[in-house]
Amino acid sequence: MLRYVITFSLVLIVLQLLIFIWVKAFDWLMMNKPVVAQYKRKFVWINYLVINGLIVFSLLRVIPNGFRYSALLLTALWYVTLTTIVLYLIKKVISIWQVKFTDYPLLSRGIALIILFGLFGVSVYQAYVPQVTHYAVKIDKQIAPLRIGVASDLHLGRLFGAKQLEKLQQIFAQENVDMVLLPGDIIDDNLEAYFAENMQPYFAKLSAPLGVYATLGNHDFFQQPAQIANEIRREGTYLLTDQAVVVSDRVIVVGRNDEMDRQRQPIEKILSTISMNERKTLPILLLDHRPASIEENARVGADIQVSGHVHNGQIFPGNLIAKFVYPLSYGYQQFAQMHTFVTSGYGFWGVPFRLGSRSEVMIIDISSKEN
C-alpha cells in the first residue's frame, strides 16, 4: 500500500511540474509577459484545475475512454517539456558565439514549433511503421532449423486494425516464417472496434505452415476475456490458455495466461500434460505475456520464451524506467538454457505515439548446436 501511495505522490508532483512548464512555455510562445504573480492569474488556475481534473476523472472512470484523453494530454505536456529542454540546450550552445534567443523572437518560436511537431511526427512514424528485427539462436536439443515470427501487443482497436493486420501477414510471408507466435494483448480491452472495423477476415489471414499460436495478455482479460478468446479461436489461431501442445512432433508450444488471471496455473502444472520424454527431447517454446516470470520458466526447462507487455517503455524515458522493473525489458538475453526475447510490440497502448521505441516484428531463427 505504501508503495502505491509513494508512486501516486511522485506522479502527482511530476504532473504539476509539467503543467508549470506548459504555462511558462505558452506565455513565451505567445510573447506574453505577465504583470501579476502566477497565483493571481485565472489562466494558470484554469490550466491546473482542468488538467488535474481530467486526470482524476479518468482514473475514477467518470469519463468514458478518459484514459486515452489523459494519455494524449500527458504526452503533449511531456513533448512541450522536451521541446523546452532542447531549446534551453540550443540557447546555451549559441551563447558561446554571443548570440541571444531574445534577439530573434520569431525565429526562436518557429524553431520551437518545428521541434514540437517533429516530436509528434517521429512518434507517429515509429508507432505505425514497424521494424523487422532478426535474431538467431542455437539450443541444446535436436531441431531442424525453425523460423518463428513474433508479434505482441497488437492492441487492435480504433487506432490500429485491419490495415496493420494485413501488413503483419505480409511481413510474415516475406520472411518465410514456419510459425507465428502472438504473446498477448491482441485486443485493446474489448471487441467493439474489432467488429465495427470488420477486422475478422484480416485476422483470419494470419497464417504459417506450422500454425499461429497466441496467449492472452492483461488487456485481453480486462473486460471480455471469454469473448476475446472465442473470437481469436474462431479466426483460426490456436489460443493457448495455460496449455501446452506438441506441434508436428517437432516442438512443444506453451501458452501461459497473463497474471491478470487469478487462476493462472504454475508452469510445472501446464507442462505436466506433456510426457517427460517429449519434454526432454523436443524444444519448448513458451509464450508468456509479461517478462516477469523468466527465472521460473527457465527452471522447468523451457528453451525459448517470447514476451511483450513492456512496449520498450513506448515513450522516452519509459524505456529507461522499464529496465529497472523487469529482468529483461527489451531485446534478447539468455537465462540458464532459456533464450528469452521481449519485443517492443507491434501496436501501441493509449496513444499512437512511440518515442525511444519502435513498432516491431521479431523474426527468430532457431537451430541445434550440433548442426
C-alpha positions as CSV (number, residue, x, y, z in Angstrom):
1,M,0.0,0.0,0.0
2,L,2.8,2.4,0.9
3,R,4.4,1.7,-2.5
4,Y,1.3,2.8,-4.3
5,V,1.0,5.9,-2.2
6,I,4.6,6.9,-2.9
7,T,4.2,6.2,-6.6
8,F,0.9,8.2,-6.8
9,S,2.5,11.1,-4.9
10,L,5.5,11.2,-7.3
11,V,3.2,11.1,-10.3
12,L,1.2,13.9,-8.9
13,I,4.3,16.0,-8.3
14,V,5.6,15.4,-11.8
15,L,2.2,16.3,-13.3
16,Q,2.3,19.7,-11.5
17,L,5.8,20.3,-12.8
18,L,4.7,19.5,-16.4
19,I,1.7,21.9,-16.1
20,F,4.0,24.6,-14.7
21,I,6.4,24.2,-17.7
22,W,3.4,24.2,-20.1
23,V,2.1,27.5,-18.7
24,K,5.6,29.1,-18.9
25,A,6.1,27.8,-22.5
26,F,2.7,29.1,-23.6
27,D,3.4,32.5,-22.3
28,W,6.8,32.5,-24.0
29,L,5.3,31.3,-27.3
30,M,2.6,34.0,-27.3
31,M,5.2,36.6,-26.2
32,N,3.1,37.3,-23.2
33,K,4.8,38.8,-20.2
34,P,2.6,38.5,-17.1
35,V,2.5,41.7,-15.0
36,V,0.9,39.9,-11.9
37,A,2.1,36.9,-9.9
38,Q,1.3,33.5,-11.3
39,Y,-1.0,32.5,-8.5
40,K,-3.2,35.5,-9.2
41,R,-3.8,34.6,-12.9
42,K,-7.0,32.9,-13.9
43,F,-5.3,31.3,-16.9
44,V,-2.9,29.5,-14.6
45,W,-5.6,28.2,-12.2
46,I,-7.8,27.1,-15.1
47,N,-4.9,25.0,-16.5
48,Y,-4.1,23.4,-13.2
49,L,-7.8,22.7,-12.4
50,V,-8.8,21.4,-15.9
51,I,-5.7,19.2,-16.4
52,N,-5.7,17.7,-12.9
53,G,-9.5,17.2,-13.0
54,L,-9.3,15.3,-16.3
55,I,-6.6,13.0,-14.9
56,V,-8.5,12.3,-11.7
57,F,-11.9,11.8,-13.5
58,S,-10.1,9.4,-15.9
59,L,-8.6,7.4,-13.1
60,L,-12.1,7.2,-11.5
61,R,-13.5,6.2,-14.9
62,V,-16.1,9.0,-14.8
63,I,-15.2,10.0,-18.4
64,P,-15.7,7.2,-21.0
65,N,-12.4,6.3,-22.5
66,G,-10.9,9.1,-20.4
67,F,-7.6,7.3,-20.1
68,R,-7.0,8.0,-23.8
69,Y,-7.6,11.7,-23.4
70,S,-5.4,11.7,-20.3
71,A,-2.6,9.8,-22.2
72,L,-2.8,12.3,-25.1
73,L,-2.7,15.2,-22.7
74,L,0.2,13.8,-20.7
75,T,2.1,13.1,-23.9
76,A,1.5,16.7,-25.1
77,L,2.7,18.1,-21.8
78,W,5.8,15.9,-21.9
79,Y,6.6,16.9,-25.5
80,V,6.3,20.5,-24.6
81,T,8.8,19.8,-21.8
82,L,11.2,18.0,-24.1
83,T,10.9,21.0,-26.5
84,T,11.8,23.3,-23.7
85,I,14.8,21.3,-22.8
86,V,16.1,21.2,-26.3
87,L,15.6,25.0,-26.7
88,Y,17.5,25.5,-23.5
89,L,20.4,23.5,-24.8
90,I,20.4,25.4,-28.1
91,K,20.3,28.6,-26.2
92,K,23.4,27.5,-24.2
93,V,25.3,26.4,-27.3
94,I,24.6,29.6,-29.3
95,S,25.6,31.8,-26.4
96,I,29.1,30.6,-27.0
97,W,29.1,32.9,-30.0
98,Q,27.4,35.7,-28.1
99,V,24.1,35.1,-29.9
100,K,20.9,35.5,-27.9
101,F,17.5,34.0,-28.5
102,T,15.8,37.2,-27.4
103,D,17.3,38.9,-30.5
104,Y,15.3,36.6,-32.8
105,P,11.9,36.2,-31.2
106,L,10.0,34.9,-34.3
107,L,12.9,32.6,-35.4
108,S,13.2,31.0,-31.9
109,R,9.5,30.4,-31.7
110,G,9.5,28.9,-35.2
111,I,12.3,26.5,-34.1
112,A,10.2,25.6,-31.0
113,L,7.2,24.7,-33.1
114,I,9.4,22.6,-35.5
115,I,10.8,20.7,-32.6
116,L,7.4,20.1,-31.1
117,F,5.7,19.0,-34.2
118,G,8.8,17.0,-35.2
119,L,8.5,15.0,-32.0
120,F,4.9,14.2,-32.8
121,G,5.7,13.3,-36.4
122,V,8.6,11.0,-35.4
123,S,6.4,9.4,-32.7
124,V,3.6,8.6,-35.2
125,Y,6.1,7.2,-37.7
126,Q,7.6,4.9,-35.1
127,A,4.2,3.7,-33.9
128,Y,2.9,2.8,-37.4
129,V,6.0,1.8,-39.4
130,P,7.3,-1.4,-37.9
131,Q,10.9,-2.6,-37.9
132,V,11.7,-6.2,-38.5
133,T,14.3,-7.4,-36.0
134,H,16.2,-10.7,-36.7
135,Y,17.8,-13.0,-34.1
136,A,19.4,-16.4,-34.4
137,V,20.0,-18.8,-31.5
138,K,21.2,-22.3,-31.1
139,I,19.7,-24.6,-28.5
140,D,21.0,-27.8,-26.9
141,K,18.2,-30.1,-28.2
142,Q,18.0,-31.5,-31.7
143,I,15.9,-29.4,-34.0
144,A,15.6,-28.9,-37.7
145,P,16.1,-25.1,-38.5
146,L,12.9,-23.3,-37.5
147,R,12.0,-19.7,-38.2
148,I,9.3,-18.1,-36.0
149,G,7.6,-14.7,-36.3
150,V,6.7,-12.9,-33.1
151,A,4.2,-10.0,-32.8
152,S,3.0,-9.0,-29.4
153,D,0.7,-6.2,-28.1
154,L,-1.3,-5.6,-31.3
155,H,-4.0,-3.7,-29.2
156,L,-6.5,-4.0,-32.0
157,G,-8.9,-1.1,-31.7
158,R,-9.9,2.2,-33.2
159,L,-6.4,3.4,-34.0
160,F,-4.8,0.1,-35.0
161,G,-6.7,-2.5,-37.0
162,A,-7.3,-4.1,-40.4
163,K,-4.6,-2.3,-42.3
164,Q,-2.0,-3.2,-39.7
165,L,-3.1,-6.9,-39.7
166,E,-2.7,-7.0,-43.4
167,K,0.8,-5.6,-43.2
168,L,1.7,-8.0,-40.5
169,Q,0.8,-11.0,-42.6
170,Q,2.8,-9.5,-45.5
171,I,5.8,-9.4,-43.2
172,F,5.4,-13.0,-42.1
173,A,5.0,-14.1,-45.7
174,Q,8.1,-12.2,-46.9
175,E,10.1,-13.6,-44.0
176,N,9.0,-17.2,-44.8
177,V,8.3,-17.9,-41.2
178,D,7.4,-21.5,-40.2
179,M,5.3,-20.5,-37.2
180,V,3.8,-17.4,-35.7
181,L,3.6,-16.5,-32.0
182,L,1.4,-13.8,-30.6
183,P,2.2,-13.4,-26.9
184,G,-0.8,-11.4,-25.6
185,D,-2.6,-8.1,-25.7
186,I,-4.2,-8.9,-29.0
187,I,-7.3,-6.9,-28.5
188,D,-7.4,-3.4,-26.8
189,D,-9.8,-4.2,-23.9
190,N,-13.0,-5.1,-25.8
191,L,-14.3,-6.3,-29.2
192,E,-16.3,-3.2,-30.0
193,A,-13.9,-1.6,-32.5
194,Y,-12.8,-5.1,-33.7
195,F,-16.3,-5.8,-35.0
196,A,-17.0,-2.2,-36.1
197,E,-13.9,-2.1,-38.3
198,N,-14.6,-5.6,-39.6
199,M,-11.1,-7.0,-38.6
200,Q,-12.2,-10.6,-38.6
201,P,-11.2,-11.5,-42.1
202,Y,-7.8,-9.8,-41.8
203,F,-7.1,-11.6,-38.5
204,A,-8.0,-14.8,-40.2
205,K,-5.4,-14.2,-42.9
206,L,-2.6,-14.6,-40.3
207,S,-1.0,-17.9,-41.2
208,A,2.2,-20.0,-41.2
209,P,2.9,-23.6,-42.2
210,L,3.1,-24.8,-38.6
211,G,0.3,-22.6,-37.4
212,V,-0.4,-19.4,-35.5
213,Y,-0.3,-19.6,-31.7
214,A,-1.4,-17.0,-29.1
215,T,-1.9,-16.4,-25.5
216,L,-3.9,-13.7,-23.6
217,G,-2.4,-10.5,-22.1
218,N,-3.6,-8.2,-19.4
219,H,-5.7,-6.1,-21.8
220,D,-7.4,-9.3,-23.2
221,F,-8.5,-10.0,-19.6
222,F,-9.8,-6.6,-18.7
223,Q,-13.4,-6.7,-20.0
224,Q,-14.3,-9.6,-22.3
225,P,-11.8,-12.4,-21.8
226,A,-14.2,-15.2,-22.8
227,Q,-15.5,-13.4,-25.9
228,I,-12.0,-12.4,-27.0
229,A,-10.7,-15.9,-26.6
230,N,-13.6,-17.3,-28.6
231,E,-13.0,-14.8,-31.4
232,I,-9.3,-15.5,-31.6
233,R,-10.0,-19.2,-31.9
234,R,-12.8,-18.6,-34.5
235,E,-10.3,-16.9,-36.8
236,G,-8.1,-20.0,-36.9
237,T,-5.4,-19.0,-34.3
238,Y,-4.5,-21.7,-31.7
239,L,-5.1,-19.9,-28.4
240,L,-3.2,-21.5,-25.6
241,T,-4.7,-20.6,-22.2
242,D,-2.4,-22.3,-19.6
243,Q,-1.9,-25.1,-22.2
244,A,0.9,-26.9,-23.9
245,V,0.7,-28.7,-27.3
246,V,3.1,-30.8,-29.4
247,V,3.3,-29.4,-32.9
248,S,4.1,-31.8,-35.7
249,D,6.3,-33.9,-33.4
250,R,8.8,-31.0,-33.8
251,V,8.3,-28.6,-30.9
252,I,6.3,-28.1,-27.8
253,V,4.4,-24.7,-27.7
254,V,3.3,-23.5,-24.3
255,G,1.0,-20.5,-23.6
256,R,0.6,-19.0,-20.1
257,N,-2.3,-16.7,-19.2
258,D,-1.3,-13.3,-18.0
259,E,-1.0,-12.6,-14.3
260,M,-4.4,-10.7,-14.5
261,D,-5.9,-14.2,-14.5
262,R,-6.2,-15.1,-10.8
263,Q,-6.4,-18.8,-11.8
264,R,-3.2,-18.7,-13.7
265,Q,-1.5,-22.1,-13.5
266,P,2.1,-22.8,-12.4
267,I,4.3,-23.6,-15.4
268,E,5.0,-27.1,-14.0
269,K,1.4,-28.0,-14.0
270,I,0.9,-26.8,-17.6
271,L,3.9,-28.8,-18.8
272,S,2.7,-31.9,-16.8
273,T,0.3,-32.6,-19.7
274,I,3.3,-33.4,-21.9
275,S,5.2,-36.6,-21.4
276,M,8.6,-36.4,-19.8
277,N,10.3,-38.0,-22.8
278,E,8.9,-35.3,-25.1
279,R,9.9,-32.5,-22.7
280,K,13.5,-33.8,-22.7
281,T,13.8,-34.2,-26.5
282,L,11.6,-31.6,-28.1
283,P,12.3,-27.9,-27.9
284,I,9.9,-26.0,-25.6
285,L,8.7,-22.6,-27.0
286,L,6.9,-20.6,-24.3
287,L,4.6,-17.6,-24.7
288,D,4.3,-15.5,-21.5
289,H,2.9,-12.0,-22.0
290,R,4.9,-10.3,-19.2
291,P,8.6,-10.9,-18.8
292,A,8.2,-11.2,-15.1
293,S,8.5,-15.0,-14.6
294,I,11.7,-15.6,-16.5
295,E,13.6,-17.5,-13.8
296,E,10.5,-19.7,-13.0
297,N,10.1,-20.5,-16.7
298,A,13.8,-21.3,-17.1
299,R,13.8,-23.7,-14.2
300,V,11.3,-26.1,-15.9
301,G,13.5,-26.4,-19.0
302,A,11.9,-24.0,-21.5
303,D,14.3,-23.4,-24.4
304,I,12.7,-20.2,-25.8
305,Q,10.5,-17.6,-24.2
306,V,8.8,-14.8,-26.1
307,S,7.1,-11.9,-24.2
308,G,5.8,-8.3,-24.8
309,H,3.8,-6.1,-22.5
310,V,6.5,-3.5,-21.8
311,H,6.4,-1.8,-25.2
312,N,10.0,-0.9,-24.5
313,G,8.6,1.9,-22.5
314,Q,6.7,3.3,-25.6
315,I,7.6,6.9,-24.8
316,F,11.0,8.0,-23.5
317,P,12.1,7.8,-20.7
318,G,9.8,4.9,-20.2
319,N,12.3,2.6,-21.9
320,L,14.9,3.6,-19.3
321,I,12.5,3.1,-16.4
322,A,11.4,-0.3,-17.7
323,K,14.9,-1.6,-17.3
324,F,14.6,-1.3,-13.6
325,V,11.3,-3.1,-13.4
326,Y,11.9,-6.4,-15.4
327,P,14.8,-8.8,-15.6
328,L,14.6,-8.1,-19.4
329,S,12.5,-5.2,-20.7
330,Y,13.5,-5.4,-24.3
331,G,15.6,-7.5,-26.7
332,Y,17.4,-10.7,-26.1
333,Q,19.1,-12.4,-23.1
334,Q,19.9,-16.0,-22.2
335,F,18.8,-17.2,-18.7
336,A,20.4,-20.6,-17.9
337,Q,19.4,-22.7,-21.0
338,M,16.5,-20.4,-21.9
339,H,16.8,-17.9,-24.7
340,T,14.5,-15.0,-23.8
341,F,13.0,-12.4,-26.2
342,V,11.0,-9.4,-25.2
343,T,9.5,-7.5,-28.2
344,S,8.6,-3.8,-28.1
345,G,5.2,-4.8,-29.6
346,Y,3.6,-4.4,-33.0
347,G,0.9,-2.0,-31.8
348,F,0.8,0.6,-29.1
349,W,-1.3,1.5,-26.0
350,G,-3.4,4.5,-25.4
351,V,-2.0,7.0,-27.9
352,P,-0.5,6.4,-31.4
353,F,3.0,7.6,-30.4
354,R,6.3,6.0,-29.8
355,L,9.5,7.8,-28.8
356,G,12.6,5.9,-27.8
357,S,10.9,2.7,-29.0
358,R,9.6,1.3,-32.3
359,S,6.8,-0.9,-33.5
360,E,8.4,-4.2,-34.1
361,V,8.1,-7.7,-35.6
362,M,10.6,-10.2,-34.3
363,I,12.0,-13.0,-36.6
364,I,13.8,-15.7,-34.6
365,D,15.8,-18.4,-36.3
366,I,16.3,-21.5,-34.1
367,S,18.7,-24.3,-34.8
368,S,20.6,-27.0,-32.9
369,K,24.1,-26.5,-31.6
370,E,25.0,-29.8,-33.3
371,N,24.0,-28.5,-36.7
